[in-house]
Amino acid sequence: MSNPIKAAQYLNKLEDARCEGRWDEVLELVRKVRKHANDRTCLTTVAEVEYAVIRASQKQSNSSSPTTAVSTTDLDTGRLLPRLLEAVDTEKTYPQDRFQARVCLGWVHWTVGEYDHVAHQLPTDQEQELLQLDKPDGVSEWTRVCALKAIYLKAYCLSRDNRTVEALGVFQGALASLSHVWNGKKGRAQLQFWAELLLTEYCMLQAQALERGEKSLEDDGSLAPFRSWAKYWEVTKTQGAPLVGGHGFRGAVPRRRVWNEYYAAISNILQQDLPFPTSYTGNVTSASSSRNQLQMELKKVETAYESLLLSETTFPRADEEREEVENFVAAVMRNWNVSVGRDWHEHDIGPGGKDGLSRGVLDILYRAATKTFHSTAILRYLFTVHLAVAEFDLAFHAFDSYMEIVKKGKARVDKTGHPEPSLDDDATVLTTASQAIIALCKYGSRDAAEIARDLGTELEEMLQKLRPPLPNTGSSIPTVDEENGNGVVLHPRVPARVYALSWQAIGLSQAHWSRVTFDASVRIDLQTKAIRSLQKSLSPETGNPTDIRSLFTLSLLLAEQRELTAAIDIVKAALLSNKRTAEHIGGIGPYWREISLIPLWHLLALLLSARQDYTMAARACEAAFEQFNDPEVLFGSQTLQGSFRSEHLNEAEARTDRAHPHGLVDDMDDLEKQAVIEVKMTQLALLELLEGPEVAVNASQELLVLYTRLFGPMQFKPLAVVSKPSSEVPKSSAGTLRSIRGSIFGNKSDKGANQPRRRNTVNSEKSSVPSERPQTVGNHASMTPTIEITKGNGSTGEPPRSTRPTSVRGRQPESVRRNSLKKRDGSAHQQRAHSSSGVLREPVGIDGEPYPTADGAPATTQLRSWSSMSSTTSQQSFSKGRGLLRFDSSVSSNKGSINGSDLPALYSLSSPSPLPVIRFPEDQLERQRRTLLVKVWIMIASFYRGSKMYSDARDAIREAKKLVDDLEVEISKDVSGSVTPRNPGWGGKICLEELVGDVQAEMGLLAADEGTPYVSRAYFEEALMHYPDHPSAIVGLSNILLDIYSEVLPPPPAIPNINGEPAPGETSNGATKAKKPTPEKPKASYLLPATPLGLGTSIHQSSVASDTQGKRLPTQETPELTNTDKLPAPYKADSLPLIDRLAARDRAYGLLSGLTKLGKGWNYSDAWFALARAHEESGQTDKAKEALWWCVELEEGMGVRDWHCAGVNGYAL
């Protein structure tokens, strides 16, 4: 008998029991529903069949695998299926009951493994649409469960038939059915079960399709399954029942596996730089960029997966591995490498920027280390990321731990013969050690160089134990590595790329140690070993002959050893290599090749200047900028002039700036920007040498403007401009304050307009600049220069103009430097002949080879000699169409290598530095930038000093001193102790004390030019008080001391002159000192001992000395000259006592002897020249000749600036 009230009550209880999965109550509730609601036969039949399926499945799962199908006998399908079919056919009143019966039919067939019948029994799409499942209150919850069940069963059967795409389409269509799960209240157990089961299978099937290539990540809906999973995860949290780790149900994959697939998919989008999929993204702000959204989603997935992984992973035993943890941190590192690369900007990362991202990766690595045991991979990653955030101490602590574990592990593997999966292979160990050496040499001080030397020795021993790599023959013949007795390969051959990197690091450590070592006897041997190591790195058979870092280091080493021809050949081979590499490599940024070639162009300019080919050296400097084709590519479209402009012009430029607001310099790191500054400084040094210091003074404003563009605005003092008489023809267009676009940026229109002015330049050069050393019969016949040793005042006539600018290495002015050693005439390719010859010659370029033009054809334009250049020659020398200025030349160099063999054709260049992009703290960057600015101001001061604008030079030095004082205040506030006045810290190359020495030495040079040698001596003394090994201060002070010894410089008066007149030997108002003739009398220097006092006298010195007229002069023991007891009164003395002059000479010798043994002075020609004078004054003629010959050799192979300026980080590029 039906009772509507009880019927409704029992129907609700049956619905609740089915939704909650309380199947033990189902049969009793079915009986009561039949009693009080006899019109719901279909419903009760379906409930009974569902109960039978559950019981059969539970029985099957207890006896075998849950994936095994239930047998038809256990389920009794012969009785249940007809009842269900009859219920479906007879049900006409309740569509939801009929829908549930159709789903139950499919479920029965699926349970017993009859997958071909499942799709035919399940409801059609039209039947689901009629139920209006998308409405919140349209159907019951169990009907929604049945809908999800039907979708899952249909997709499962399709995937079994390898119809993956169709199955994914079924899943995608089911997302609308989950709207009740997203927006409704908390679902009951069965709804959550089937929703999670559906989403899990959807995600895993999508991951499988992506792996097989059936689906692409470029599709807009490629992340839809995973985002639906993440949304379900978030909804369960808001509903008060958050999901935890483990398995969602028996037999399913772990929940973290779904997050793992999600993380893998979004990581591939990041690493492959694919378009960001926007479907199912949820609520995102429109202001955020696609990359920012990608980073936020990646971080969310990363956090979820990491929390599940670490919570479900225990610490391993010594014999266990945690492969999943190491795979996760490897994926994190791959994403980090892309995100901190040059392609990504700070605003793409989001809050915290790249530094915050790196800190987050460090936290992940340290948490992962708590779930692994001695993981070498995690230690290696810690070393890399700590380097990236400029935490060098922590980075090398991690590296030390890494090497200790690796060495013990390798020894254990060699002893037992059993490989350890968690131990890095030999190639990875070699690469990591090479990276450590490069970082030590590039950013460390002398202590770091010593560690790099020891590590290089250890790395060389490791290479000797390993088998050589496979030859670079390009053949695909497989090779068999050596196996042990168990058939296991313990040490597979390392790739040639790793072999080349290892030898490059070894050579770099040897070269770097040769520069900083105090042992002068091993320096040449270290440089020779470094060259051999770099040759192995560049070996075409087993190395990488196209590695730009090895090419740069090798060419710089050869330049220091004055092997100019070999160095030029190597630089040519690198610059003229075919452009077969891609313009853009992920993580490196656009134009990475051109940026990395800027130091090579700079080195080429220095090499050409060492060959006295100054015009081509200047063109090489221009080529460093012009290889970017358009100046806006490098510098952007920002205006730097700072002059007043009308409003409409500013608006027009603002519209242009929006199109190209930034340039490559905005994405460069500080080291690359410093390389650009160094090229410009060399360009100005060449300009000073070619056209005089006045022109360099006027062009020095460009250096400050370039610094402002690279590092931001600074407070600059307006520079004075040298005015020339109106009747004088300007030497160059650089004689006026040109705009930065016309000079630095290489504006084509400006270059074309300046051609007539350049023709005037050559004409004025012919009439006003004499030949430095005209060829005569004597010097033309003999190639060996004649050395004449003169006395302190024996030089006659006006010395020629120096072949190096006054800004180079603190070179002494001619008024201070008495004994001048003339540099021999230019090499053969310079052709400094008389203009009367009038012989037309082919352009020889470098080493007699013609420069290729932009289209690869050699230039055929004829060139005259330097002294007879016509206006046409001048125009061609500075034209933009020459091959040296165009990087995309297709002509490669095959001219000789170091040992005379041909260099291989270089078709590509390796990627830039193997180190990550290191981001220093802002305060450290500011210190480095101020240090560079001090260097800029000192160079400008040297230009003023050469132009005899002493007041302006003093102002420029004052600007440098202000910066040094500010640095001193900042360093005094540093409480970490990592930066001290004598230690610039990691990444700093010049300490504060050396900067003070630079400023004081420049003041000393200025005082010497002004004719106040004793004031100059005080500045030099103060420079050495701060930095005892300062080269230019030592040379300047030594020259003054030798002048005091030889009595060229009279002593200062004991009583100041009340009239304010200058002291003897000094001049006022900046006038140069006039050399007064000395009366003919026997020089006391003939009688002075040749050895320091207290070391005894030789037989020759104790004997009687004779003069040139054959007269007998008193010996050293003569009491009339050597008795110091009867010294005249100070106000009557016109010379210093003998002991004071000897002390001055011996001190000069000691300073110079120590300097020439250091890395900063072993190739410093000025120091050797002064040392030769000290030997000469001591009567050691043979040693003086030896030093002078060495000075000649150094001068012949010396560039317009020091070789060190080509590499801002030493030998490391």
Protein Blocks (a to p, Z undefined) as FASTA:
>chain_A
ZZfklmmmmmmmmmmmmmnopaklmmmmmmmmmmmmmklmmmmmmmmmmmmmmmmmmmmm
mmmcfkbccdfklnommlmmmmmmmmmmmpmkbmmlmmmmmmmmmmmmmmnopaklmmmm
pccfklmmmnopmbmklpcfklmmmmmmmmmmmmmmmmmnopaklmmmmmmmmmmmmmmm
mmmccddfklmmmmmmmmmmmmmmmmmmmmnopacfkbmklmmmmmmmmmmmmmmmmnop
acdehjfbghiacfklmmmmmmmmmmmmmmnopacdfehnbjadfkbcfklmmmmmmmmm
mmmmmmmmmmmpccddfkbccfklmmmmmmmmmmmmmmmmmkbcfklnoghijmlmmmmm
mmmmmmmmmmcghiaklmmmmmmmmmmnopaklmmmmmmmmmmmmmmmmmmmmmnopacf
klccfklmmmmmmmmmmmmmmmmcfklmmmmmmmmmmmmmmmmmpccddddehpabdcdd
dddfkopafbdcddfklmmmmmmmmmmmmmmmmmmpmblklmmmmmmmmmmmmmmmmpmk
lmcfkbfklmmmmmmmmmmnopaklmmmmmmmmmmpccfbcfbdghkaghklmmmmmmmm
mmmmmmmmmnopaklmmmmmmmmmmmnopamlmnojadfklpacdfklmmmmmmmmmmmm
bcfklmpcfklmmmmmmmmmmmmmmmmmmnojklmmmmmmmmmmmmmmmnopaddddddd
ddddfklccfbfklpccdfklmmnopaklmmmmmmmmmmmmmmmmmmmccfbacdfklmm
pmbdcdddddfklpgcjddddfbdfkgghiacfklmmbdcddddddfklopacfklopac
ddekjghiacddfkopacfbdcddfklccfklmmmmmpckbmklpmkbcbdcfbdcfkop
acdddfbdcdddfbdcddddfklmmmmmmmmmmmmmmmmmmmmmmnopaklmmmmmmmmm
mmmmmmmmmmmmpmnlpacfklgbghiabdfklmmmmmmmmmmmmmmmnopaklmmmmmm
mmmmmmmmlmklmmmmmmmmmmmmnomaccddfbdcfklpacehiaeehiacdddddddd
ddfklmpcfbdehiapafklmmccddfkopacddfklmklmmmklcccfklpcbdcfklm
mmmmmmmmmmmmmmmmpmklmmgmklmmmmmmmmmmnopaklmmmmmmmmmmmmmmccfb
dfklmpmnljaZZ
